[in-house]
Amino acid sequence: MIIADSVLSVFINNISLKDYFCFRFFELSQFQRKEWAGTGFLYEYQLKMNPKGARDILEDKIRFLHHFRKFVRRKFYSVKDLLDNQSLAQHLLSNPSGRVVLKGSKGQVGAEVEVVMSSQYNSYGLIEYMRKRRYDLAEEYVVQHPDLMRLSPSGLNTVRIITQLNDGVVDILGARLRISVNSPVDNMAAGNLAAWVDTTTGIVQGPGVYSDITMEDASKHPVTGEQIEGLSVPIWDKVISLAKSAALVIPENRSVGWDIAITEDGPELIEGNHNWCKLLWQMPARKGLKPELEKYL
């Protein structure tokens, strides 16, 4: 019955088979299922809001960082920059964090990301390693705020702020704290937690949830034991202000998920996502949020 129901739901509700289980459709009525924004609906919505000609700059991390430079404090160089001037590699390796983040500029969901120790490389060695592993972007490691470091030191824990432009006004569709669990990245797709954050107060309103529905929700971090539910995200007003400012830079992209790091010196923009995740948005909310998007159509 579940197999038949899941296949039918793909066509009736415009979802994927994975959505069927992540959204627990097997427990929901047909009326409740209509509330959830599935893969098909969100693809169509984001294509309308972020046309292909405008979204390119969000898909390329190197172009993105240059275009949004005023929101970025960390050093970053393409592999071409490093090949043209090897002294830049040494400059990057000497950053105070003692670490460098290597990325593929077109990578998604935390894929093609590696954190390396600066002490293990010289300029030539870093460039050769990047070429061998096909990384084309190197960034200074962002040292996060002590409150988030205590929560989970294994990776950079960012906040995803989803913005929607509405006749020139920036609406906030939601905020989620992405929490690493023994991982250098914080993406849900990599097995990490996500929690609902109140957009007004910056306080986490519920437990962290996994995209794997066989895993139990976590009110406390499973490794550090730090409290997730009730956590107050630091400098929240500045985080929201950064997201709203970033949303106006390329107004042709009307609906974007911004990943923002929080440091002692203030918020820092990591990247923007035209294809922001339906699971990250809805699963921590424990309800379908499709009506929130339909009003913009």
N, C-alpha and C positions, 0 to 999 in steps of 0.2 A: 504493500500500500504506500509506503514511504517513497519507494522508487517511482511509482506511477505518479504520485502527488508532486514530487520534486520536478519531474520532467514537465508535467502540465503547468507548474508554477513558472517555469522558464518563459512560457508563451503567454500565460495569463497576466503575470505580474512583472514581466520584463526584467527578470533577475538571472543570476547565474546559479548553477548547482551549489556552489560554495555558499552563496548568499542564503540559500534555502536553510542550510544548517546554522550558519552564523547568526541569522535572524530568528532562528528557532521557529520557522514556519510550521513545523509539525505540531506546535502547541497553539497556533493562532487560528482564529476564524478568518474567513475571506474578507470581512470588513477590516479586521486588524491588519491583514497583510497589505491592504491598499495604502497603509500609512508609511510603508518602508520604501526608501529610494534604493533600488537595486542597481546592478551593474549597467544594464541597458539604459534605464532612465537617466542615470547620472552621466553616462557617456554622452547621450544626446543633449543633456542640459549643459554640460561643460563645453561641448563643441559649439553650442549656440552662444554661450557667454564669453568664451575664449576662442575666437576664430583661429584657424590654423596659421594664417599670416601673422597674427599678433602674438601667439603663444610661443613662437620659436625661441624668444629670448629667455623664457622660463625653462625651456628644455635643455639649454646649454649653460652649464654652471659657470663657465669662464665668461661668457657674454653677460650672464646675469650679474656676476660679481662686479664687473666693470660698470654696468649700467646703474647698479644700486650702490655704488661705492660710498656714498655719504652715510649709509647705514651699516657699513662694515669697517671694523677696526683692525682685524687681523691681517697679517701679510698673506698674500697669495700670488702664485706665479704659475703660468702654464709651462709645460715641458719645453715649449719653444723658447719661452723667456729664459729658462735655465740653460738651454743649449747655446743661446746667443750670448749669455753673460753668466759664466759659472760662479762669479762672485755672489750672485743673487742666491744661489743654493747655500753657500756658506752663511750668508746673512739670515736665511730662513732657518738653518740648522741651529743658529745661535740664539733663537728666540727663548724667552724666559721659561716657558713651559717645559722645555726639554723634549718636546714631542712634535712630530709633523704628521699631518693627515694627508694621505694620498688618495686621490679619487679619479674615477673615470667621469669626464664632464657630462656624459649622457646617461650615467647610471641612475637607476630608480630603486625605491624602497630599501635604501641602505646597501644595495649591491655595489660592488666596485669601490669599497671604502676600506682603507687600512690605516691604522695608527702605528707609527714606528717611532722608536727612540732615536733622538738626534745623535746620541753618543755612538750609535752603531754605524754611522755613515760619515764619509767626507763628501765634498761636493760631487766628485766624479762618481762615487759609489751610489749616491742618492739618485743621480740622473740615470745611471745604468739600471738600477733596480726599477725605476719607473718605466723605462723603455721595455725591460724584460716582462713586467707585469701589465704593460699597456695602460698605465695610469698617465693621464695628460694634465693633471692639476695637482699642485701641492699647496697646502695651507698651513699656517700656524695653528697649533692646537689651541682651542678656546678653553680657558680655565673658568669653570662655572662658579656661580655664587656658593659660598660655604653651606648654605641651607640645602641646596640641591646636591652638593657633594656628599653631605652626610646621608641624604636619602639614597643615593646610588652612585658610588665613585667609579663604576666600571666603564661608564660612557657619558657623553654629554647628553643631559636630559633637557630637551627643548620643549617649548610651548608651541602648539599649532593653533594659530588664530585664522579662522576662515572669514574672509571679508566678501561683501557683495556690494557692488556699486549700484545705486538706485537713484537715477537722475542726478548724478554728481555727489550724492550723499553716501558715505561709507557706512553700511550696516554690518554688524558683527553677527555671523551665523552661528558661531560657537567657538569655544576655547577648550583645548584638551592638553593635559600634561602628559608628555610621552616619557616613560620611565624605563631605563635600561635594566635588564636583569642578567648580570654576568655577560654583558655584551658591549662591544665598543660603539654600537649604534643603538638608537632608541626606537626604531620602527616596529610597529605591531607585527608586520609581516616577518620580522626576524625573531619572533617569539617573546617580545617585550610587552609591558603593560601600558595602558592608557587610562586616564581618569578625567572625569568631567570637572571643568573649572567654571565657577560663576563669573560671568563676564564683567560684572559690576564690582565685585569685591576681590576677585583673584583667589578665592578660597576653594579648595577641592571639595566637591559636594558628595562624592561617593567613593567606593573602592576602585582600585585599579582592575581592569579587565583584560583578558587575553582574547585574541582572535580565535584561539583554539577553545571551543566550548567544553572540552573535557577537563580544562583547567579551572580550578576554583578562583573566584574573585579574591582580591587581596586588599584588606584594609590597612595592612602593614606590609612593608617591603619584605619579600620572602628571603632575602639574603641579609640585609642590614637590620631588619626589624624596626626601621623607622616608620612612623605613622604617615600614611598616604592620605586617608580620609581626614579632612579638616586642616590639611597643610595650607598655609598662606604663602602663595607664590610671591617672592620678593618683587619690589618696584613695579607693581602691577600697572599703575597708571602710565608709566613710561613704556611698558610693553604694548599696551593698547594704542598709545599714541604713535609708536613706531609702525604698527600694523596699518593704522589708518593712513599715515603719511605714505607708506610704501604702496598702498592700494591706489593712490592717485598718480603714481609715476607713469604708468602705462594704462590709461583708462580704457583702452580697447579690450583689455582683459578685465572682465567685470567680476569674476568670481575666482578667488585665489586663496590657497591655503599657505600661510606664511609660517615657516619654522624659525623660531626666535630663541636664541640662547640668552641666558641671564647671568651676567657677571657682576662683580662688585663695582665695576665702572659704569654699568648700565646695560641695557639690552643690546643685542647684536643680531643682525639678520643673517641667517644661514642660507636659506633658499626659499623660493616661491614655487608653488605647485599648481598648475592649471588643472591637473587631474587629481585633486585632493581626495582622500580616501573615504569612501562611504562607511566602512567598518569603524574607522577611528572616530568618525563624526557621530554615528548612531549607537554603536554598541555600549559605550560608557553611559549614554543617556537612557538606555534600557527601553527605548521606544523608537518607532519610526518617525522620521522628521521630514518626510516628503512634502507635506503641506507647507513647510517653511520655504521650499523652493518654488512650488507651484504659483505662489503669489507674484513671483518675479517674471513669470511667463505670461 
